[in-house]
Amino acid sequence: MRAEAQAHIDQINAATQLLRRFLDWDKANRRLEELNGKVGDPDLWNDPKAAQDVMRERRRLEEAIGATRKIETELKDTVELIEMAEMENDEALVDDGVRALAELADRAEKDKVAALLAGEADANNSYIEINAGAGGTESNDWAGMLQRMYSRWAERHGMKVELVDHHAGEQAGIKSATLLIKGENAYGNLKVEAGVHRLVRISPYDSSARRHTSFASVWVYPEVDDDIEIEINESELRIDTYRASGAGGQHVNTTDSAVRITHIPTGIVVACQNERSQHKNRASAFKQLKARLYEAELQKREAEANAANAAKTDIGWGHQIRSYVLQPYQLVKDLRTGVTSTAPLDVLDGDLDRFMAAALSQRVTGEKVDVEDVD
């Protein structure tokens, strides 16, 4: 069999094996049978909320199990077709089979990522908070580049981007910014971006053309909907108001419309200044605070789960995630997964999917992902 066809087969097998392991295949099938039995119970709809939860879980399992079985069946049929074509020396049919394998490999990768996004809040909208590190203008410019990259990535995936908070740098870039990404599985995709991002380049702001290293931190947390209850004791909050920065306008830069809330027990700080009224900024800041507290709870649960799984304890999530080296050559390397890219940084948002898929697979399975696994 052609090497190209075998490469596609190996990629498909790796994706289906990961899906089976992630779903805990035998347990997932038993659970689906149990849920099908519950759906047939006429008393189920006496509690509408419980019924909706059952139907939601049943649909998720049906889709994941069905997609995996369909891929495995199509793979088997296509391989048999190619083998028969090779025996008959029908090159045209072999070419068709290889193209079908390539399409199936792409679908398997998409189904794998979709199945991995099964966390409690993965389907929610997501906040992204970007803060420039030490380094002045160079770090501010780097933080601004990250903001543009995530914004373009979201727009390319049909998501809506809202600027919640923004503090411009003195000469270029930003000191900090908070984005709200609205779209399907926004948090599930973006949560692997949390961490410290490093840029190494010859600085355009250095007259001596020296190489500089800049850092920016990225926080990612899900938007909390009405179904998730987060209790906040207002006596544990410090609420500050100040004048918003920006281009100005009626009530902007003339009144203390911006709001900053500090949650004293955890030290979490959120701010909002994009709205014209203090009341709306306060409401938006409270939504951010709830999201940050919820994300902290999710991390706590994940840490407890990983403590029981030795395979996952070696992953340093929350530390450095990605290193970018620019000029005289283009290179991006994800230090967690080993995935590299030579795409220019200004179009890197088109390559973020590869990094996210690799990081998500490693986060879920605890296994190292090599470059070849995601090319």
C-alpha positions as CSV (number, residue, x, y, z in Angstrom):
1,M,0.0,0.0,0.0
2,R,1.2,3.5,-0.8
3,A,3.0,5.4,1.9
4,E,0.6,8.3,1.6
5,A,-2.4,5.9,2.2
6,Q,-0.7,4.3,5.1
7,A,0.0,7.7,6.7
8,H,-3.7,8.5,6.5
9,I,-4.6,5.2,8.0
10,D,-2.2,5.6,10.9
11,Q,-3.7,9.1,11.5
12,I,-7.3,7.8,11.5
13,N,-6.4,4.9,13.8
14,A,-4.7,7.2,16.2
15,A,-7.7,9.5,16.3
16,T,-10.2,6.6,16.9
17,Q,-8.0,5.1,19.5
18,L,-7.9,8.4,21.4
19,L,-11.7,8.7,21.1
20,R,-12.2,5.2,22.5
21,R,-9.8,5.8,25.4
22,F,-11.3,9.2,26.1
23,L,-14.9,7.9,26.1
24,D,-13.9,4.8,28.1
25,W,-15.6,2.8,25.3
26,D,-17.2,-0.1,27.2
27,K,-18.4,2.2,30.0
28,A,-19.8,4.7,27.5
29,N,-21.8,2.1,25.7
30,R,-23.2,0.7,29.0
31,R,-24.1,4.3,30.0
32,L,-25.9,4.9,26.7
33,E,-28.0,1.8,27.1
34,E,-28.9,3.0,30.6
35,L,-29.9,6.4,29.3
36,N,-32.0,4.8,26.5
37,G,-33.8,2.9,29.2
38,K,-34.5,6.2,31.1
39,V,-35.8,7.9,28.0
40,G,-38.4,5.2,27.7
41,D,-39.6,5.8,31.3
42,P,-42.9,7.9,31.1
43,D,-42.1,9.4,34.5
44,L,-38.9,11.0,33.3
45,W,-40.6,14.2,32.2
46,N,-42.1,14.8,35.6
47,D,-38.9,16.7,36.2
48,P,-38.2,18.7,33.1
49,K,-34.7,19.8,34.1
50,A,-33.6,16.3,34.9
51,A,-35.1,15.1,31.6
52,Q,-33.1,17.7,29.7
53,D,-29.9,16.7,31.4
54,V,-30.6,13.0,30.4
55,M,-31.4,13.9,26.8
56,R,-28.3,16.1,26.6
57,E,-26.0,13.4,27.9
58,R,-27.7,10.8,25.7
59,R,-27.3,13.0,22.6
60,R,-23.6,13.6,23.3
61,L,-22.8,9.9,23.8
62,E,-24.8,8.9,20.7
63,E,-23.0,11.5,18.6
64,A,-19.5,10.5,19.9
65,I,-20.0,6.7,19.7
66,G,-21.8,6.9,16.3
67,A,-19.1,9.2,14.8
68,T,-16.4,6.8,16.0
69,R,-18.1,3.7,14.6
70,K,-18.8,5.4,11.3
71,I,-15.2,6.4,10.8
72,E,-14.0,2.9,11.7
73,T,-16.5,1.3,9.2
74,E,-15.5,3.7,6.4
75,L,-11.8,3.1,7.1
76,K,-12.3,-0.6,6.8
77,D,-14.3,-0.3,3.5
78,T,-11.9,2.1,2.0
79,V,-8.8,0.0,2.8
80,E,-10.5,-3.1,1.3
81,L,-11.3,-1.0,-1.8
82,I,-7.7,0.1,-2.2
83,E,-6.3,-3.4,-1.7
84,M,-8.7,-4.8,-4.4
85,A,-7.7,-1.9,-6.8
86,E,-4.0,-2.7,-6.2
87,M,-4.5,-6.3,-7.0
88,E,-6.2,-5.3,-10.2
89,N,-3.6,-2.6,-11.0
90,D,-6.4,0.0,-11.2
91,E,-4.4,3.2,-10.4
92,A,-7.4,5.5,-10.9
93,L,-9.4,3.6,-8.2
94,V,-6.4,3.6,-5.9
95,D,-6.1,7.4,-6.3
96,D,-9.8,7.7,-5.4
97,G,-9.3,5.6,-2.3
98,V,-6.3,7.6,-1.2
99,R,-8.3,10.8,-1.6
100,A,-11.2,9.3,0.4
101,L,-8.7,8.4,3.2
102,A,-7.4,11.9,3.2
103,E,-10.9,13.3,3.6
104,L,-11.7,10.7,6.3
105,A,-8.5,11.6,8.2
106,D,-9.6,15.3,8.2
107,R,-13.0,14.3,9.5
108,A,-11.5,12.1,12.2
109,E,-9.4,14.9,13.5
110,K,-12.4,17.2,13.7
111,D,-14.5,14.6,15.4
112,K,-11.6,13.9,17.8
113,V,-11.4,17.6,18.9
114,A,-15.2,17.9,19.1
115,A,-15.4,14.8,21.4
116,L,-12.6,16.1,23.6
117,L,-14.6,19.3,24.2
118,A,-16.9,17.6,26.6
119,G,-16.0,19.5,29.7
120,E,-18.5,21.1,32.0
121,A,-18.1,24.6,30.5
122,D,-16.5,23.8,27.2
123,A,-19.5,24.9,25.2
124,N,-19.7,28.4,26.9
125,N,-18.5,31.7,25.7
126,S,-15.0,32.6,26.9
127,Y,-13.2,35.6,28.3
128,I,-9.5,36.1,27.4
129,E,-7.5,38.4,29.6
130,I,-4.1,39.4,28.2
131,N,-1.5,41.2,30.3
132,A,1.9,42.5,29.1
133,G,4.9,41.4,31.2
134,A,7.9,43.4,32.2
135,G,9.7,45.0,29.2
136,G,7.9,48.2,28.5
137,T,7.0,49.0,24.9
138,E,8.3,45.7,23.6
139,S,6.1,43.6,25.9
140,N,3.1,46.0,25.2
141,D,3.5,45.4,21.5
142,W,3.7,41.6,22.0
143,A,0.5,41.7,24.1
144,G,-1.2,43.7,21.3
145,M,-0.1,41.1,18.8
146,L,-1.6,38.3,20.8
147,Q,-4.9,40.3,21.1
148,R,-5.1,40.7,17.3
149,M,-4.2,37.0,16.8
150,Y,-7.0,35.7,19.1
151,S,-9.4,38.2,17.6
152,R,-8.7,37.1,14.0
153,W,-8.8,33.4,15.0
154,A,-12.3,33.9,16.6
155,E,-13.6,35.8,13.6
156,R,-12.3,33.2,11.2
157,H,-14.3,30.6,13.1
158,G,-17.5,32.7,13.0
159,M,-17.3,33.9,16.6
160,K,-18.1,37.3,17.8
161,V,-15.5,39.3,19.7
162,E,-16.3,42.0,22.3
163,L,-13.7,44.2,23.9
164,V,-14.5,44.4,27.6
165,D,-11.5,46.2,29.0
166,H,-8.5,47.8,27.3
167,H,-5.5,49.7,28.5
168,A,-3.3,51.0,25.7
169,G,0.5,51.0,25.8
170,E,2.3,54.4,25.9
171,Q,4.0,54.0,22.5
172,A,2.5,50.8,21.0
173,G,0.4,47.7,21.8
174,I,-1.5,47.3,25.1
175,K,-0.8,47.0,28.8
176,S,-3.8,44.8,29.2
177,A,-7.0,43.8,27.5
178,T,-10.0,41.6,28.1
179,L,-12.0,40.0,25.3
180,L,-15.3,38.2,25.4
181,I,-15.4,35.5,22.6
182,K,-18.9,34.4,21.8
183,G,-19.3,31.2,19.9
184,E,-19.8,27.5,20.1
185,N,-17.1,25.7,22.2
186,A,-15.3,29.0,22.6
187,Y,-14.0,28.1,26.1
188,G,-13.2,24.5,25.2
189,N,-11.0,25.6,22.3
190,L,-9.3,28.5,24.0
191,K,-8.7,27.1,27.5
192,V,-5.4,25.5,26.4
193,E,-4.1,29.0,25.6
194,A,-3.9,29.9,29.3
195,G,-0.3,30.5,30.4
196,V,2.7,32.7,29.7
197,H,3.6,33.3,26.0
198,R,7.2,34.3,25.1
199,L,8.4,36.2,22.1
200,V,12.0,36.4,21.0
201,R,12.8,38.9,18.2
202,I,15.0,41.7,17.0
203,S,13.1,44.7,18.4
204,P,11.9,47.3,15.9
205,Y,12.0,49.7,18.9
206,D,15.7,49.2,19.5
207,S,18.0,51.5,17.4
208,S,20.8,49.0,18.0
209,A,18.8,46.1,16.5
210,R,19.3,43.9,19.5
211,R,17.3,40.8,20.2
212,H,14.7,41.1,23.0
213,T,12.7,38.5,24.9
214,S,9.1,39.6,25.9
215,F,6.5,37.9,27.9
216,A,2.7,38.2,28.1
217,S,0.3,36.2,30.3
218,V,-3.1,34.9,29.0
219,W,-6.0,34.1,31.3
220,V,-8.9,32.1,29.9
221,Y,-12.2,31.6,31.8
222,P,-15.7,30.7,30.7
223,E,-18.7,33.0,30.8
224,V,-21.1,31.8,33.5
225,D,-24.7,31.4,32.3
226,D,-27.8,31.5,34.4
227,D,-27.7,27.7,35.0
228,I,-24.5,28.0,37.0
229,E,-24.9,29.4,40.5
230,I,-21.9,31.3,41.9
231,E,-22.3,32.8,45.4
232,I,-20.4,36.1,46.0
233,N,-20.4,37.8,49.4
234,E,-20.3,41.5,48.6
235,S,-18.6,42.2,52.0
236,E,-15.5,40.4,50.5
237,L,-15.3,42.8,47.5
238,R,-13.5,46.0,47.0
239,I,-15.1,48.1,44.3
240,D,-13.2,51.0,42.7
241,T,-14.3,53.4,40.1
242,Y,-12.1,55.5,37.8
243,R,-12.1,57.4,34.5
244,A,-12.1,55.2,31.5
245,S,-9.2,55.5,29.0
246,G,-9.8,55.7,25.3
247,A,-10.8,58.0,22.5
248,G,-13.3,59.9,24.6
249,G,-16.8,61.0,24.0
250,Q,-19.9,61.8,26.1
251,H,-19.4,60.6,29.6
252,V,-16.2,58.8,28.7
253,N,-13.0,60.2,30.2
254,T,-15.2,62.8,32.0
255,T,-16.9,60.6,34.7
256,D,-15.8,57.7,36.8
257,S,-17.6,55.2,34.6
258,A,-14.9,52.4,34.7
259,V,-15.2,49.8,37.4
260,R,-12.6,47.6,39.0
261,I,-13.6,44.8,41.4
262,T,-11.2,43.0,43.7
263,H,-12.2,39.7,45.3
264,I,-10.3,39.9,48.6
265,P,-10.2,36.2,49.6
266,T,-8.7,35.1,46.2
267,G,-7.0,38.3,45.1
268,I,-8.9,38.1,41.7
269,V,-9.2,41.5,40.0
270,V,-11.6,42.2,37.2
271,A,-12.3,45.5,35.4
272,C,-14.6,46.9,32.7
273,Q,-14.7,50.2,31.0
274,N,-16.2,49.6,27.6
275,E,-19.7,50.7,28.5
276,R,-20.7,54.3,28.9
277,S,-22.4,54.0,32.3
278,Q,-20.9,52.9,35.5
279,H,-24.0,50.7,36.1
280,K,-23.4,48.6,33.0
281,N,-19.6,48.4,33.6
282,R,-20.3,47.2,37.1
283,A,-22.7,44.5,35.9
284,S,-20.1,43.4,33.3
285,A,-17.4,43.3,35.9
286,F,-19.5,41.1,38.1
287,K,-20.0,38.7,35.2
288,Q,-16.3,38.5,34.8
289,L,-15.8,37.9,38.5
290,K,-18.3,35.0,38.5
291,A,-16.5,33.6,35.5
292,R,-13.1,33.8,37.2
293,L,-14.4,32.2,40.4
294,Y,-16.0,29.4,38.4
295,E,-12.8,28.8,36.4
296,A,-10.9,28.6,39.6
297,E,-13.3,25.9,40.8
298,L,-12.9,24.0,37.5
299,Q,-9.1,24.1,37.9
300,K,-9.4,22.8,41.5
301,R,-11.6,19.9,40.3
302,E,-9.1,19.1,37.5
303,A,-6.2,19.2,39.8
304,E,-8.0,16.7,42.1
305,A,-8.8,14.5,39.1
306,N,-5.2,14.6,37.8
307,A,-3.9,13.8,41.3
308,A,-5.6,10.4,40.9
309,N,-4.1,9.9,37.4
310,A,-0.3,9.6,37.4
311,A,-0.2,10.0,33.7
312,K,-1.4,13.5,33.9
313,T,0.6,14.9,36.8
314,D,3.6,15.8,34.6
315,I,1.8,18.4,32.6
316,G,2.6,21.9,33.8
317,W,-0.5,23.7,32.8
318,G,-0.6,27.3,33.9
319,H,3.1,27.8,33.1
320,Q,4.8,28.7,29.9
321,I,2.8,27.5,26.9
322,R,4.3,28.7,23.7
323,S,7.5,30.3,22.5
324,Y,7.8,32.5,19.4
325,V,11.1,33.3,17.7
326,L,11.0,35.9,14.9
327,Q,13.6,37.5,12.7
328,P,15.7,36.7,10.8
329,Y,13.5,33.5,10.4
330,Q,10.0,32.7,11.4
331,L,9.5,29.9,14.0
332,V,6.8,29.1,16.5
333,K,7.2,26.2,18.9
334,D,4.7,25.0,21.5
335,L,7.0,24.0,24.4
336,R,4.3,21.7,25.9
337,T,3.6,19.6,22.8
338,G,6.7,20.1,20.6
339,V,4.5,21.3,17.7
340,T,6.3,23.8,15.5
341,S,5.2,26.2,12.7
342,T,7.0,28.4,10.3
343,A,4.0,30.6,9.6
344,P,4.6,34.4,9.9
345,L,3.2,35.7,13.1
346,D,0.8,38.0,11.3
347,V,-1.0,35.0,9.8
348,L,-0.5,32.6,12.7
349,D,-4.2,32.7,13.7
350,G,-4.7,30.3,10.8
351,D,-2.3,27.9,12.4
352,L,-3.7,28.1,15.9
353,D,-5.9,25.1,15.3
354,R,-2.9,22.8,15.1
355,F,-1.5,24.1,18.4
356,M,-4.9,24.0,20.2
357,A,-5.7,20.4,19.0
358,A,-2.3,19.1,20.1
359,A,-2.5,20.9,23.5
360,L,-6.1,19.7,24.0
361,S,-5.2,16.1,23.3
362,Q,-2.3,16.3,25.7
363,R,-4.4,17.9,28.4
364,V,-7.1,15.3,28.2
365,T,-4.9,12.2,27.7
366,G,-1.7,13.2,29.5
367,E,0.4,11.9,26.6
368,K,3.0,13.7,24.7
369,V,1.9,14.8,21.3
370,D,4.6,14.9,18.6
371,V,4.7,17.2,15.6
372,E,3.9,14.3,13.2
373,D,0.6,13.6,15.0
374,V,-0.9,16.9,14.1
375,D,0.5,17.8,10.7
